[in-house]
Amino acid sequence: MVFNLRTFSFSSADEDDPTPPRNFSLKELRDATNRFSHGNIVGGGDFGAVYRGRLADGSLVAVKRAVTIDQERKEFFEREMQVASSVSLHPNVLNLRGFCRAKRELLLVYPLMIHNSLASNLGERRDRSTGPLDWTTRKRIALGAARGLAHLHNQGNIRIMHRHICPYSILLNAQFEAVIAGFCAAVIMHERNVQEGTTKNRVEDSVASDSGSQAYNCYDYVYDDNFIYGVGGFIAPEYRYTGKCTLKIDVFAFGRTLLELVSGQGTGDLFLLRFGKHIILEGRTDGGTIKNELKTLIDPELQGKYPEEEAEGLVQLALLCTHDDPSVRPEMSQVIRMLETQLLGQDPSSRSSRSLSEHDSTPYYSFPPSPSSKAAP
Ligand SMILES: Nc1ncnc2c1ncn2[C@@H]1O[C@H](COP(=O)(O)OP(=O)(O)OP(=O)(O)O)[C@@H](O)[C@H]1O
């Protein structure tokens, strides 16, 4: 028996066999969603409303529906389709189950994630039937989201820049595992749409450590766009001001998401001003200060039930990921190792195979020191 994330059901099918997305008829999706009834809406974004539905085979789905078909919606649709055809199956990445190109609408069909988004489980929780996320669940979410993002960033020759990581694009399945979704702004990095990075040392490091299988460091590849995607405080400064981005913009957004995960609040710039930037600017990044501030910053819904050391470590990692200088931010494979060591107490020599791709050659990093030394004055 295999739990299939595509159909969100148990089946005897081989989970590594990626079924190509199916072409649904509009009628099938109308029937599944009770004619797109308002009561079935589970969320929405720039593409359109998202409806809960049940297909004729009994499986639960989320149907993303655009009823205005403009250039932007067409691009969003194509991007989600492209990601679906490029990304290999991973438990922490949402897989496209199907699509529908009707005359006046565009629809995307995904397996339904029962617990909706991370955003809807933090702060003003929409669903009060489940309790607040406990610390252990938050740790699993942090690690799962990191693994999903690392998978997008490095799976063989394909690197996918998500560009829209935030608590709304991290969904939670029945076991509260993080599943990355929302690929409408994603970019598939390849030689045609990137310029080679300029940080020579890092390229050399990468080549030297990788016995020739990877001739460049994908985190140095730059994608130039004339449109800035993303949500307010989750947009990395270098991207916001230049329109140029590398995979490090996703690391920045991941760091911001971690801050929301521990504080339980829509932190935006406020959190960093209060905790991150404020401390960095004041030169007060020593562990003692973080410890002192921690209690006032951690989500009160946790009712103090969290190991302080772990919370402190998570905040330090978040601050490192959100550093203004992208070269200081770690790569996602390094983030996974820091999380595994800090949160699971895992020996790096017995690292989980789930967190490593074949091409992963990054040396082990211990949990980061405070980013103060590299911070702007
Ligand atoms: N598979 C799913 N299962 C459950 N809820 C979902 C699913 N997909 C989307 N949602 C809900 O819809 C919201 C918007 O989804 P998504 O981010 O994919 O849409 P979008 O149009 O790409 O959004 P954005 O405007 O942020 O780009 C999510 O935050 C979540 O609440």
The ligand as a MOL file (V3000), in Angstrom:
LIG
                    3D

  0  0  0     0  0            999 V3000
M  V30 BEGIN CTAB
M  V30 COUNTS 31 33 0 0 0
M  V30 BEGIN ATOM
M  V30 1 N -4.2620 21.9980 -2.8960 0
M  V30 2 C -4.8360 22.8220 -2.0350 0
M  V30 3 N -5.4620 22.3250 -0.9500 0
M  V30 4 C -6.0490 23.1600 -0.0490 0
M  V30 5 N -6.0580 24.5070 -0.1660 0
M  V30 6 C -5.4510 25.0550 -1.2280 0
M  V30 7 C -4.8170 24.2430 -2.2230 0
M  V30 8 N -4.2940 25.0600 -3.1580 0
M  V30 9 C -4.5670 26.3160 -2.7740 0
M  V30 10 N -5.2650 26.3290 -1.6150 0
M  V30 11 C -5.7590 27.5300 -0.8920 0
M  V30 12 O -5.8090 28.6240 -1.8090 0
M  V30 13 C -4.8330 29.6240 -1.4460 0
M  V30 14 C -4.2020 30.2190 -2.6990 0
M  V30 15 O -3.5240 29.1920 -3.3740 0
M  V30 16 P -2.2980 29.4840 -4.3470 0
M  V30 17 O -1.2050 30.1840 -3.5730 0
M  V30 18 O -1.9240 28.2310 -5.0230 0
M  V30 19 O -3.0070 30.4620 -5.3480 0
M  V30 20 P -2.3860 31.5550 -6.2560 0
M  V30 21 O -3.4650 32.1250 -7.1090 0
M  V30 22 O -1.1760 30.9780 -6.9200 0
M  V30 23 O -1.9880 32.5840 -5.1500 0
M  V30 24 P -1.0980 33.8560 -5.2330 0
M  V30 25 O -1.9660 35.0160 -5.5510 0
M  V30 26 O -0.6020 33.8920 -3.8250 0
M  V30 27 O -0.0800 33.5720 -6.2740 0
M  V30 28 C -3.8770 28.9180 -0.5140 0
M  V30 29 O -3.2610 29.8300 0.3880 0
M  V30 30 C -4.7890 27.9550 0.2080 0
M  V30 31 O -5.5400 28.6410 1.1940 0
M  V30 END ATOM
M  V30 BEGIN BOND
M  V30 1 1 1 2
M  V30 2 1 2 3
M  V30 3 2 2 7
M  V30 4 2 3 4
M  V30 5 1 4 5
M  V30 6 2 5 6
M  V30 7 1 6 7
M  V30 8 1 6 10
M  V30 9 1 7 8
M  V30 10 2 8 9
M  V30 11 1 9 10
M  V30 12 1 10 11
M  V30 13 1 11 12
M  V30 14 1 11 30
M  V30 15 1 12 13
M  V30 16 1 13 14
M  V30 17 1 13 28
M  V30 18 1 14 15
M  V30 19 1 15 16
M  V30 20 2 16 17
M  V30 21 1 16 18
M  V30 22 1 16 19
M  V30 23 1 19 20
M  V30 24 2 20 21
M  V30 25 1 20 22
M  V30 26 1 20 23
M  V30 27 1 23 24
M  V30 28 2 24 25
M  V30 29 1 24 26
M  V30 30 1 24 27
M  V30 31 1 28 29
M  V30 32 1 28 30
M  V30 33 1 30 31
M  V30 END BOND
M  V30 END CTAB
M  END
